[in-house]
Amino acid sequence: MQELNKSHEFDEKIQDLNYAILHLTNSCFVYEPKKLQFFKLVAALDKRDVSVPDFDPDKYEKIWQEVVSSGFKSKLATREVKYICCIPKIVCDENNEFINYIQKSNLTLSSKGIYGLLFSLHFSWNKYNARLAEFIKEAVLKTKTKNKIIEYWQSENRIERLVSPEGTKIFAERTVKNRLMPTQVVDEFGIRTDTCFFADYVNNIVKSIISKKGDFESNDYEYLVQVINGTKIEKEKDTFTLAYSGLIIRADSGQIEWLKKELRDTLLNHKYFGDPRIEKWVDFDTFEDGIKAKNIFIQWLSTADIKFFFTEIIKDDPHERKEFWLRYIDCIKRSRVAIGNADRYNLKEVLEKEEEKGRDFAEYNSEDTSAFILDFDTFVCVEFSKINNACYIYKKNNFAKTNDDFYKNKFNVADLKHPEYELKHSHLPPPESWKRKLGTLLAQRGIIPGRKN
């Protein structure tokens, strides 16, 4: 028992020392050599997480169930209470049986016990427990301790921020206002990063930056990227999805061209995303803004495909086809550029640069012609680079007979010029004439500029 007490005292001292050093270093970004060495020494001495002690949760869940089964006639040892405080499933039970037990038993919680309760609250933050939050606040404010973290929470009623249902928003506003990194706030308040509280806090930082009033500038974007890339979160893909969906909508609504380009280049090569027409971006489909952002991004890519085809492949566009198809950008579900042999050879360097940015182009098995495929959901239109080729329009199901995979790597001539087309339309001059006729034919099939399919 004496050895256990000494071990406990040592843990407490290390904990206080570690926290003190965090505060010494938190105020400056350049550490003095001796101070840095001392900080590393403390970290090396205390490898364990000071917030929640190491223990076997299954063992203590079983102990708690025995107490419950006895009608609470059995009593927990002080050590058992401390460990059970760290089990969210028990602590955050909607009936608050564990909190009731502590109160009825008149138990005084140790610092570790209070840490455990706060961890449990934060771990289950998505199922906020107001009773537990109030209990933690009271426990912190009335406890008498020399523990530096608890004292810091007591000072200026900082514990309120840690347990308030608006806590993550309050922390986020302070973080963004002072251009801090989440890790700085974590160190200051002793917040665990493997909790729903922390994830929600980071998500609120993201929302706060994106919804900033006034112009959205490059330093705002750089700060946001620094936050999401420099913060380890349990479900980081969810945070990336939230951040980039908001950025896409902000860039599109504000017509921020530099941001559009930055997002295209970043997302096409991102470890979680890529081209949404191929990789699907299923996480974006789980919420309204995600669906909106995904559709906007596909429109950007379709716009880029049209401009690429009618600028890089067709150097001269006397029939004004680029201007015509750009009017239909809201109607296009997806697009695909299929490049013929001659164009692939002539544009080798251009294609390599585009592919480095994450762009993807199919091959077209033709010596001198390339093709551009536009999917309007119910109909598919195919344009060709050579003027003497008509524009082919297919019903979607007929096009799929030879092209079951819209994003296959190679198209043959027979795939894009097969007899089951709905109609084909030539581009005879003057441009106004063919554009009017083709526009009418498309409108008869429900494809109208500005109307989303």
One Martini backbone bead per residue (centre of mass of N, CA, C, O) as a GRO file, in nm:
protein
  453
    1MET     BB    1   0.057   0.063  -0.020
    2GLN     BB    2   0.299   0.256  -0.003
    3GLU     BB    3   0.383   0.222  -0.298
    4LEU     BB    4   0.119   0.332  -0.421
    5ASN     BB    5   0.137   0.615  -0.298
    6LYS     BB    6   0.402   0.693  -0.430
    7SER     BB    7   0.305   0.654  -0.720
    8HIS     BB    8   0.078   0.864  -0.704
    9GLU     BB    9   0.253   1.107  -0.629
   10PHE     BB   10   0.428   1.093  -0.881
   11ASP     BB   11   0.205   1.136  -1.086
   12GLU     BB   12   0.117   1.414  -0.981
   13LYS     BB   13   0.388   1.557  -1.024
   14ILE     BB   14   0.418   1.504  -1.324
   15GLN     BB   15   0.158   1.639  -1.405
   16ASP     BB   16   0.223   1.923  -1.298
   17LEU     BB   17   0.486   1.958  -1.456
   18ASN     BB   18   0.378   1.923  -1.739
   19TYR     BB   19   0.174   2.157  -1.729
   20ALA     BB   20   0.372   2.383  -1.665
   21ILE     BB   21   0.540   2.352  -1.924
   22LEU     BB   22   0.316   2.407  -2.123
   23HIS     BB   23   0.282   2.705  -2.022
   24LEU     BB   24   0.567   2.803  -2.075
   25THR     BB   25   0.556   2.724  -2.396
   26ASN     BB   26   0.281   2.845  -2.507
   27SER     BB   27   0.382   3.163  -2.518
   28CYS     BB   28   0.605   3.040  -2.714
   29PHE     BB   29   0.775   2.950  -3.030
   30VAL     BB   30   1.065   2.975  -2.891
   31TYR     BB   31   1.276   2.761  -2.751
   32GLU     BB   32   1.475   2.707  -2.507
   33PRO     BB   33   1.703   2.470  -2.483
   34LYS     BB   34   1.664   2.391  -2.178
   35LYS     BB   35   1.357   2.382  -2.180
   36LEU     BB   36   1.330   2.164  -2.397
   37GLN     BB   37   1.481   1.943  -2.245
   38PHE     BB   38   1.290   1.938  -2.003
   39PHE     BB   39   1.034   1.867  -2.159
   40LYS     BB   40   1.140   1.594  -2.268
   41LEU     BB   41   1.189   1.466  -1.996
   42VAL     BB   42   0.897   1.465  -1.898
   43ALA     BB   43   0.781   1.304  -2.137
   44ALA     BB   44   0.959   1.052  -2.082
   45LEU     BB   45   0.853   0.991  -1.791
   46ASP     BB   46   0.546   1.046  -1.921
   47LYS     BB   47   0.383   0.836  -2.143
   48ARG     BB   48   0.123   0.869  -2.027
   49ASP     BB   49  -0.201   0.953  -1.996
   50VAL     BB   50  -0.320   1.179  -1.760
   51SER     BB   51  -0.635   1.173  -1.795
   52VAL     BB   52  -0.625   0.848  -1.844
   53PRO     BB   53  -0.592   0.562  -1.708
   54ASP     BB   54  -0.463   0.255  -1.704
   55PHE     BB   55  -0.703  -0.005  -1.802
   56ASP     BB   56  -0.965  -0.249  -1.764
   57PRO     BB   57  -1.284  -0.202  -1.863
   58ASP     BB   58  -1.416  -0.482  -1.837
   59LYS     BB   59  -1.363  -0.521  -1.538
   60TYR     BB   60  -1.529  -0.256  -1.444
   61GLU     BB   61  -1.797  -0.326  -1.571
   62LYS     BB   62  -1.844  -0.578  -1.400
   63ILE     BB   63  -1.839  -0.439  -1.126
   64TRP     BB   64  -2.079  -0.250  -1.183
   65GLN     BB   65  -2.292  -0.471  -1.242
   66GLU     BB   66  -2.284  -0.585  -0.955
   67VAL     BB   67  -2.393  -0.334  -0.819
   68VAL     BB   68  -2.659  -0.314  -0.973
   69SER     BB   69  -2.760  -0.609  -0.908
   70SER     BB   70  -2.762  -0.534  -0.585
   71GLY     BB   71  -2.901  -0.248  -0.559
   72PHE     BB   72  -2.645  -0.086  -0.438
   73LYS     BB   73  -2.515  -0.247  -0.193
   74SER     BB   74  -2.273  -0.246  -0.323
   75LYS     BB   75  -1.932  -0.128  -0.312
   76LEU     BB   76  -1.696   0.096  -0.410
   77ALA     BB   77  -1.388   0.155  -0.460
   78THR     BB   78  -1.192   0.419  -0.514
   79ARG     BB   79  -1.045   0.295  -0.759
   80GLU     BB   80  -1.305   0.213  -0.913
   81VAL     BB   81  -1.422   0.491  -0.951
   82LYS     BB   82  -1.193   0.615  -1.116
   83TYR     BB   83  -1.221   0.413  -1.358
   84ILE     BB   84  -1.529   0.445  -1.424
   85CYS     BB   85  -1.507   0.748  -1.507
   86CYS     BB   86  -1.361   0.631  -1.795
   87ILE     BB   87  -1.658   0.512  -1.884
   88PRO     BB   88  -1.890   0.622  -2.098
   89LYS     BB   89  -2.115   0.402  -2.091
   90ILE     BB   90  -2.166   0.459  -1.784
   91VAL     BB   91  -2.162   0.770  -1.735
   92CYS     BB   92  -2.372   0.828  -2.001
   93ASP     BB   93  -2.613   0.726  -1.892
   94GLU     BB   94  -2.943   0.827  -1.908
   95ASN     BB   95  -2.990   0.753  -1.588
   96ASN     BB   96  -2.741   0.829  -1.405
   97GLU     BB   97  -2.635   0.603  -1.200
   98PHE     BB   98  -2.344   0.687  -1.131
   99ILE     BB   99  -2.400   0.973  -1.029
  100ASN     BB  100  -2.598   0.889  -0.813
  101TYR     BB  101  -2.399   0.718  -0.653
  102ILE     BB  102  -2.198   0.940  -0.578
  103GLN     BB  103  -2.401   1.124  -0.428
  104LYS     BB  104  -2.518   0.915  -0.220
  105SER     BB  105  -2.210   0.841  -0.119
  106ASN     BB  106  -2.034   1.098  -0.081
  107LEU     BB  107  -1.812   1.137  -0.295
  108THR     BB  108  -1.467   1.208  -0.347
  109LEU     BB  109  -1.296   1.318  -0.609
  110SER     BB  110  -1.039   1.283  -0.792
  111SER     BB  111  -0.864   1.404  -1.042
  112LYS     BB  112  -0.895   1.149  -1.217
  113GLY     BB  113  -1.203   1.136  -1.194
  114ILE     BB  114  -1.258   1.407  -1.332
  115TYR     BB  115  -1.121   1.348  -1.594
  116GLY     BB  116  -1.297   1.105  -1.664
  117LEU     BB  117  -1.568   1.255  -1.683
  118LEU     BB  118  -1.482   1.451  -1.906
  119PHE     BB  119  -1.410   1.240  -2.111
  120SER     BB  120  -1.692   1.110  -2.128
  121LEU     BB  121  -1.841   1.359  -2.219
  122HIS     BB  122  -1.663   1.411  -2.477
  123PHE     BB  123  -1.695   1.132  -2.610
  124SER     BB  124  -2.034   1.188  -2.589
  125TRP     BB  125  -2.116   1.470  -2.725
  126ASN     BB  126  -2.349   1.372  -2.928
  127LYS     BB  127  -2.481   1.295  -2.619
  128TYR     BB  128  -2.564   1.516  -2.437
  129ASN     BB  129  -2.510   1.559  -2.069
  130ALA     BB  130  -2.632   1.781  -1.849
  131ARG     BB  131  -2.598   1.647  -1.574
  132LEU     BB  132  -2.298   1.581  -1.600
  133ALA     BB  133  -2.195   1.864  -1.655
  134GLU     BB  134  -2.288   1.986  -1.380
  135PHE     BB  135  -2.131   1.792  -1.200
  136ILE     BB  136  -1.846   1.865  -1.296
  137LYS     BB  137  -1.853   2.161  -1.229
  138GLU     BB  138  -1.899   2.126  -0.924
  139ALA     BB  139  -1.651   1.947  -0.865
  140VAL     BB  140  -1.437   2.154  -0.951
  141LEU     BB  141  -1.524   2.408  -0.772
  142LYS     BB  142  -1.510   2.239  -0.481
  143THR     BB  143  -1.235   2.150  -0.508
  144LYS     BB  144  -0.933   2.069  -0.324
  145THR     BB  145  -0.630   2.163  -0.493
  146LYS     BB  146  -0.294   2.141  -0.659
  147ASN     BB  147  -0.391   2.098  -0.928
  148LYS     BB  148  -0.332   2.273  -1.215
  149ILE     BB  149  -0.570   2.207  -1.398
  150ILE     BB  150  -0.799   2.249  -1.199
  151GLU     BB  151  -0.719   2.542  -1.129
  152TYR     BB  152  -0.760   2.645  -1.418
  153TRP     BB  153  -1.063   2.575  -1.434
  154GLN     BB  154  -1.147   2.753  -1.191
  155SER     BB  155  -1.038   2.982  -1.322
  156GLU     BB  156  -1.272   3.185  -1.455
  157ASN     BB  157  -1.463   2.944  -1.515
  158ARG     BB  158  -1.348   2.740  -1.745
  159ILE     BB  159  -1.530   2.486  -1.718
  160GLU     BB  160  -1.773   2.595  -1.874
  161ARG     BB  161  -1.651   2.549  -2.161
  162LEU     BB  162  -1.616   2.226  -2.122
  163VAL     BB  163  -1.956   2.179  -2.062
  164SER     BB  164  -2.087   2.338  -2.262
  165PRO     BB  165  -2.289   2.310  -2.541
  166GLU     BB  166  -2.107   2.572  -2.660
  167GLY     BB  167  -1.800   2.508  -2.632
  168THR     BB  168  -1.695   2.451  -2.925
  169LYS     BB  169  -1.767   2.737  -3.029
  170ILE     BB  170  -1.605   2.905  -2.831
  171PHE     BB  171  -1.328   2.784  -2.900
  172ALA     BB  172  -1.337   2.846  -3.205
  173GLU     BB  173  -1.356   3.154  -3.194
  174ARG     BB  174  -1.090   3.194  -3.040
  175THR     BB  175  -0.905   3.051  -3.241
  176VAL     BB  176  -0.965   3.227  -3.493
  177LYS     BB  177  -0.915   3.510  -3.380
  178ASN     BB  178  -0.598   3.408  -3.296
  179ARG     BB  179  -0.476   3.201  -3.491
  180LEU     BB  180  -0.488   2.912  -3.389
  181MET     BB  181  -0.413   2.597  -3.284
  182PRO     BB  182  -0.565   2.331  -3.146
  183THR     BB  183  -0.316   2.229  -2.980
  184GLN     BB  184  -0.297   2.478  -2.796
  185VAL     BB  185  -0.573   2.438  -2.655
  186VAL     BB  186  -0.527   2.154  -2.556
  187ASP     BB  187  -0.285   2.222  -2.372
  188GLU     BB  188  -0.428   2.437  -2.195
  189PHE     BB  189  -0.702   2.238  -2.115
  190GLY     BB  190  -0.681   1.922  -2.141
  191ILE     BB  191  -0.771   1.797  -2.418
  192ARG     BB  192  -0.903   1.543  -2.585
  193THR     BB  193  -0.860   1.402  -2.924
  194ASP     BB  194  -1.056   1.124  -2.877
  195THR     BB  195  -1.322   1.309  -2.929
  196CYS     BB  196  -1.618   1.465  -3.005
  197PHE     BB  197  -1.543   1.741  -2.904
  198PHE     BB  198  -1.293   1.784  -3.081
  199ALA     BB  199  -1.428   1.741  -3.356
  200ASP     BB  200  -1.636   1.971  -3.319
  201TYR     BB  201  -1.433   2.196  -3.279
  202VAL     BB  202  -1.297   2.172  -3.558
  203ASN     BB  203  -1.558   2.206  -3.725
  204ASN     BB  204  -1.609   2.498  -3.614
  205ILE     BB  205  -1.361   2.619  -3.735
  206VAL     BB  206  -1.430   2.567  -4.026
  207LYS     BB  207  -1.699   2.724  -4.032
  208SER     BB  208  -1.583   2.998  -3.939
  209ILE     BB  209  -1.394   3.046  -4.179
  210ILE     BB  210  -1.598   3.012  -4.418
  211SER     BB  211  -1.819   3.231  -4.283
  212LYS     BB  212  -1.675   3.470  -4.331
  213LYS     BB  213  -1.684   3.793  -4.351
  214GLY     BB  214  -1.635   3.882  -4.652
  215ASP     BB  215  -1.350   3.825  -4.781
  216PHE     BB  216  -1.187   3.546  -4.922
  217GLU     BB  217  -0.864   3.466  -4.848
  218SER     BB  218  -0.562   3.311  -4.870
  219ASN     BB  219  -0.509   3.310  -4.555
  220ASP     BB  220  -0.765   3.152  -4.489
  221TYR     BB  221  -0.697   2.896  -4.645
  222GLU     BB  222  -0.423   2.836  -4.512
  223TYR     BB  223  -0.535   2.806  -4.225
  224LEU     BB  224  -0.732   2.575  -4.280
  225VAL     BB  225  -0.525   2.371  -4.387
  226GLN     BB  226  -0.352   2.374  -4.132
  227VAL     BB  227  -0.569   2.261  -3.945
  228ILE     BB  228  -0.649   1.987  -4.100
  229ASN     BB  229  -0.344   1.885  -4.139
  230GLY     BB  230  -0.245   1.949  -3.817
  231THR     BB  231  -0.489   1.751  -3.722
  232LYS     BB  232  -0.573   1.489  -3.514
  233ILE     BB  233  -0.843   1.278  -3.611
  234GLU     BB  234  -1.041   1.018  -3.597
  235LYS     BB  235  -1.246   1.156  -3.835
  236GLU     BB  236  -1.094   1.320  -4.078
  237LYS     BB  237  -1.272   1.286  -4.332
  238ASP     BB  238  -1.513   1.451  -4.226
  239THR     BB  239  -1.358   1.720  -4.208
  240PHE     BB  240  -1.270   1.740  -4.500
  241THR     BB  241  -1.555   1.735  -4.619
  242LEU     BB  242  -1.660   1.987  -4.477
  243ALA     BB  243  -1.445   2.186  -4.578
  244TYR     BB  244  -1.468   2.139  -4.895
  245SER     BB  245  -1.766   2.195  -4.927
  246GLY     BB  246  -1.757   2.489  -4.824
  247LEU     BB  247  -1.545   2.594  -5.026
  248ILE     BB  248  -1.696   2.537  -5.287
  249ILE     BB  249  -1.943   2.715  -5.227
  250ARG     BB  250  -1.787   2.977  -5.179
  251ALA     BB  251  -1.642   2.991  -5.455
  252ASP     BB  252  -1.903   2.987  -5.629
  253SER     BB  253  -2.073   3.224  -5.506
  254GLY     BB  254  -1.803   3.428  -5.531
  255GLN     BB  255  -1.621   3.380  -5.771
  256ILE     BB  256  -1.335   3.234  -5.679
  257GLU     BB  257  -1.088   3.150  -5.886
  258TRP     BB  258  -0.840   3.073  -5.712
  259LEU     BB  259  -1.001   2.865  -5.540
  260LYS     BB  260  -1.094   2.676  -5.757
  261LYS     BB  261  -0.813   2.592  -5.849
  262GLU     BB  262  -0.711   2.489  -5.576
  263LEU     BB  263  -0.931   2.270  -5.542
  264ARG     BB  264  -0.883   2.109  -5.795
  265ASP     BB  265  -0.584   2.037  -5.742
  266THR     BB  266  -0.627   1.909  -5.459
  267LEU     BB  267  -0.869   1.696  -5.497
  268LEU     BB  268  -0.757   1.525  -5.739
  269ASN     BB  269  -0.496   1.447  -5.525
  270HIS     BB  270  -0.644   1.333  -5.294
  271LYS     BB  271  -0.657   1.070  -5.068
  272TYR     BB  272  -0.998   1.090  -5.048
  273PHE     BB  273  -1.081   1.165  -5.354
  274GLY     BB  274  -1.072   1.307  -5.647
  275ASP     BB  275  -1.272   1.211  -5.899
  276PRO     BB  276  -1.618   1.213  -5.863
  277ARG     BB  277  -1.682   1.047  -6.134
  278ILE     BB  278  -1.510   0.798  -6.008
  279GLU     BB  279  -1.492   0.805  -5.674
  280LYS     BB  280  -1.792   0.954  -5.583
  281TRP     BB  281  -1.803   1.082  -5.295
  282VAL     BB  282  -1.992   0.953  -5.060
  283ASP     BB  283  -1.966   1.158  -4.816
  284PHE     BB  284  -2.125   1.390  -4.968
  285ASP     BB  285  -2.415   1.224  -4.964
  286THR     BB  286  -2.489   1.280  -4.635
  287PHE     BB  287  -2.530   1.594  -4.717
  288GLU     BB  288  -2.647   1.874  -4.859
  289ASP     BB  289  -2.375   2.033  -4.908
  290GLY     BB  290  -2.228   1.792  -5.033
  291ILE     BB  291  -2.404   1.759  -5.284
  292LYS     BB  292  -2.368   2.044  -5.389
  293ALA     BB  293  -2.055   2.040  -5.410
  294LYS     BB  294  -2.027   1.802  -5.602
  295ASN     BB  295  -2.186   1.929  -5.840
  296ILE     BB  296  -2.005   2.173  -5.872
  297PHE     BB  297  -1.739   2.022  -5.929
  298ILE     BB  298  -1.839   1.881  -6.185
  299GLN     BB  299  -1.885   2.143  -6.338
  300TRP     BB  300  -1.595   2.234  -6.339
  301LEU     BB  301  -1.488   1.988  -6.497
  302SER     BB  302  -1.668   2.027  -6.746
  303THR     BB  303  -1.560   2.303  -6.815
  304ALA     BB  304  -1.266   2.209  -6.848
  305ASP     BB  305  -1.328   2.007  -7.078
  306ILE     BB  306  -1.440   2.204  -7.283
  307LYS     BB  307  -1.193   2.393  -7.293
  308PHE     BB  308  -0.988   2.180  -7.370
  309PHE     BB  309  -1.117   2.073  -7.633
  310PHE     BB  310  -1.170   2.384  -7.760
  311THR     BB  311  -0.843   2.460  -7.729
  312GLU     BB  312  -0.631   2.218  -7.753
  313ILE     BB  313  -0.763   2.042  -7.984
  314ILE     BB  314  -0.934   2.293  -8.082
  315LYS     BB  315  -0.795   2.573  -8.195
  316ASP     BB  316  -1.034   2.609  -8.394
  317ASP     BB  317  -1.381   2.770  -8.357
  318PRO     BB  318  -1.597   2.858  -8.601
  319HIS     BB  319  -1.874   2.717  -8.470
  320GLU     BB  320  -1.903   2.774  -8.159
  321ARG     BB  321  -1.909   2.520  -7.951
  322LYS     BB  322  -1.810   2.616  -7.677
  323GLU     BB  323  -2.028   2.830  -7.624
  324PHE     BB  324  -2.267   2.634  -7.644
  325TRP     BB  325  -2.190   2.418  -7.412
  326LEU     BB  326  -2.155   2.622  -7.172
  327ARG     BB  327  -2.468   2.672  -7.140
  328TYR     BB  328  -2.497   2.348  -7.024
  329ILE     BB  329  -2.351   2.303  -6.747
  330ASP     BB  330  -2.603   2.248  -6.550
  331CYS     BB  331  -2.689   1.972  -6.716
  332ILE     BB  332  -2.432   1.826  -6.661
  333LYS     BB  333  -2.327   1.528  -6.519
  334ARG     BB  334  -2.096   1.445  -6.730
  335SER     BB  335  -1.756   1.395  -6.863
  336ARG     BB  336  -1.554   1.303  -7.169
  337VAL     BB  337  -1.222   1.267  -7.285
  338ALA     BB  338  -1.121   1.146  -7.614
  339ILE     BB  339  -0.798   1.065  -7.742
  340GLY     BB  340  -0.628   1.063  -8.011
  341ASN     BB  341  -0.329   0.985  -8.146
  342ALA     BB  342  -0.235   1.261  -8.258
  343ASP     BB  343  -0.311   1.434  -8.007
  344ARG     BB  344  -0.144   1.273  -7.802
  345TYR     BB  345   0.126   1.344  -7.935
  346ASN     BB  346   0.101   1.665  -7.954
  347LEU     BB  347   0.002   1.669  -7.623
  348LYS     BB  348   0.199   1.538  -7.422
  349GLU     BB  349   0.284   1.769  -7.223
  350VAL     BB  350   0.000   1.867  -7.148
  351LEU     BB  351  -0.106   1.594  -7.037
  352GLU     BB  352   0.102   1.555  -6.814
  353LYS     BB  353   0.021   1.809  -6.652
  354GLU     BB  354  -0.279   1.731  -6.612
  355GLU     BB  355  -0.224   1.453  -6.470
  356GLU     BB  356  -0.073   1.579  -6.225
  357LYS     BB  357  -0.359   1.722  -6.137
  358GLY     BB  358  -0.574   1.461  -6.193
  359ARG     BB  359  -0.635   1.423  -6.472
  360ASP     BB  360  -0.859   1.240  -6.706
  361PHE     BB  361  -0.803   1.042  -7.009
  362ALA     BB  362  -0.905   0.901  -7.287
  363GLU     BB  363  -0.905   0.682  -7.548
  364TYR     BB  364  -0.907   0.709  -7.913
  365ASN     BB  365  -0.949   0.486  -8.191
  366SER     BB  366  -0.789   0.731  -8.364
  367GLU     BB  367  -0.580   0.907  -8.563
  368ASP     BB  368  -0.745   1.220  -8.616
  369THR     BB  369  -0.955   1.186  -8.366
  370SER     BB  370  -1.162   1.336  -8.123
  371ALA     BB  371  -1.365   1.315  -7.817
  372PHE     BB  372  -1.687   1.437  -7.674
  373ILE     BB  373  -1.863   1.356  -7.369
  374LEU     BB  374  -2.215   1.409  -7.278
  375ASP     BB  375  -2.404   1.384  -6.975
  376PHE     BB  376  -2.780   1.425  -6.939
  377ASP     BB  377  -2.883   1.137  -6.816
  378THR     BB  378  -3.091   1.065  -7.071
  379PHE     BB  379  -2.858   1.186  -7.248
  380VAL     BB  380  -2.604   1.158  -7.514
  381CYS     BB  381  -2.327   1.349  -7.627
  382VAL     BB  382  -2.121   1.361  -7.937
  383GLU     BB  383  -1.817   1.502  -8.007
  384PHE     BB  384  -1.590   1.618  -8.268
  385SER     BB  385  -1.302   1.758  -8.392
  386LYS     BB  386  -1.398   1.716  -8.666
  387ILE     BB  387  -1.612   1.881  -8.880
  388ASN     BB  388  -1.725   1.619  -9.052
  389ASN     BB  389  -1.868   1.568  -8.779
  390ALA     BB  390  -2.126   1.482  -8.610
  391CYS     BB  391  -2.368   1.507  -8.367
  392TYR     BB  392  -2.435   1.269  -8.123
  393ILE     BB  393  -2.757   1.132  -8.010
  394TYR     BB  394  -2.842   0.952  -7.711
  395LYS     BB  395  -2.978   0.730  -7.543
  396LYS     BB  396  -2.864   0.610  -7.259
  397ASN     BB  397  -2.920   0.300  -7.306
  398ASN     BB  398  -2.785   0.290  -7.590
  399PHE     BB  399  -2.501   0.384  -7.512
  400ALA     BB  400  -2.455   0.145  -7.296
  401LYS     BB  401  -2.422  -0.101  -7.492
  402THR     BB  402  -2.102   0.007  -7.556
  403ASN     BB  403  -2.098   0.184  -7.257
  404ASP     BB  404  -2.099   0.076  -6.941
  405ASP     BB  405  -1.831   0.261  -6.906
  406PHE     BB  406  -1.778   0.593  -6.899
  407TYR     BB  407  -1.463   0.551  -6.761
  408LYS     BB  408  -1.314   0.428  -6.966
  409ASN     BB  409  -0.995   0.418  -7.130
  410LYS     BB  410  -1.142   0.308  -7.408
  411PHE     BB  411  -1.245   0.406  -7.740
  412ASN     BB  412  -1.426   0.326  -8.008
  413VAL     BB  413  -1.578   0.417  -8.287
  414ALA     BB  414  -1.829   0.224  -8.245
  415ASP     BB  415  -1.909   0.344  -7.963
  416LEU     BB  416  -1.975   0.654  -8.089
  417LYS     BB  417  -2.079   0.512  -8.384
  418HIS     BB  418  -2.382   0.394  -8.360
  419PRO     BB  419  -2.706   0.308  -8.488
  420GLU     BB  420  -2.859   0.392  -8.192
  421TYR     BB  421  -2.932   0.673  -8.253
  422GLU     BB  422  -3.139   0.946  -8.232
  423LEU     BB  423  -2.931   1.169  -8.347
  424LYS     BB  424  -2.780   1.385  -8.603
  425HIS     BB  425  -2.569   1.687  -8.609
  426SER     BB  426  -2.471   1.943  -8.788
  427HIS     BB  427  -2.224   2.235  -8.850
  428LEU     BB  428  -2.354   2.435  -9.035
  429PRO     BB  429  -2.337   2.717  -9.174
  430PRO     BB  430  -2.421   2.921  -8.965
  431PRO     BB  431  -2.403   2.906  -8.626
  432GLU     BB  432  -2.694   3.007  -8.560
  433SER     BB  433  -2.839   2.775  -8.701
  434TRP     BB  434  -2.733   2.515  -8.552
  435LYS     BB  435  -2.786   2.617  -8.264
  436ARG     BB  436  -3.091   2.645  -8.287
  437LYS     BB  437  -3.158   2.354  -8.372
  438LEU     BB  438  -3.013   2.202  -8.139
  439GLY     BB  439  -3.156   2.349  -7.910
  440THR     BB  440  -3.438   2.242  -7.983
  441LEU     BB  441  -3.375   1.936  -7.964
  442LEU     BB  442  -3.291   1.946  -7.665
  443ALA     BB  443  -3.552   2.073  -7.548
  444GLN     BB  444  -3.735   1.829  -7.637
  445ARG     BB  445  -3.542   1.658  -7.412
  446GLY     BB  446  -3.499   1.860  -7.151
  447ILE     BB  447  -3.249   2.043  -7.259
  448ILE     BB  448  -3.179   2.337  -7.067
  449PRO     BB  449  -3.049   2.618  -7.003
  450GLY     BB  450  -3.020   2.630  -6.641
  451ARG     BB  451  -3.129   2.334  -6.617
  452LYS     BB  452  -3.142   2.095  -6.385
  453ASN     BB  453  -3.132   1.731  -6.382
   0.00000   0.00000   0.00000
